[in-house]
Amino acid sequence: MNIQKDEYFENIDFNGIREVEDIRSKSFEKCTFTDCDFTDSDFSNSLFVDCRFANSNLSAIKLSDTKLHNVDFDDCKILGVDFTQISTFIVKIGFRNSQIMKCNFSLLELKESDFSDSHINQCDFFRTNAAKSNFSGSDLKGSIFENTDLTKANFTNAQNYSINPLINTIKHAIFTMPEAMTLLDSLEITIQ
């Protein structure tokens, strides 16, 4: 099978793919991608259903109108990706133990998404629905949450987050000490 020439892939394990730029208008169902480097690849107008990326580099990929239904990214490097370009019809994505930097998740429905044990640095979550999402064990340094629904989200053992409870919904979210004290930063108060 040729990932650049063929259009439909089902139950395929892709290993060690390198330097593939054009992956537009493809359909992948129940496929795994392991040890692949898709840096700067164009996934526009493609469909991924029940797929998994493992130990792969997806930096600067293009996702214009890409459909992601039950797609997991495990131990991946994802830098500079604008997830706001994906098709917003039934989005279900999860990230575990990944390096996610300078990505945009704004305006997306990411309810019950998994972002656990990851480095989520300098990412944007503006008006994102991340209710019931799992950020446990993650480092969120420099990430911005604004007008985001974090109802029942799990931030257990997460660190370096800056979440203003006055402009985000955090009802029933779970936080652990001492990082939970940062929730008071926006109140401009002194605790002794």
DAGILIN-V526157 format. One line per field, one symbol per residue. ss: DSSP state (h for helix, s for strand, l for the rest). burial: # if it has 9 or more other C-alpha atoms within 8 Angstrom, else .. A space follows every 10 residues. Layout:
# DAGILIN-V526157
ss = ???
burial = ???
This chain:
# DAGILIN-V526157
ss = lllllllsss llsssllsll lsllllsssl lsssllslll lsllllssss ssssllslll lsllllssss ssssllsssl lshhhlllll lsssssllss sllsllllsl lllsllllss sllsssllsl lllsllllsl lllsssllsl lllsslllsl llslllllsl lllsslllhh hhhhhhhlll ll
burial = .....##.#. ...#..#..# ..######## ########## ########## ########## ########## ########## #######... ########## ########## ########## ########## ########## ########## ########## #####..### ..####..#. .####..... ..
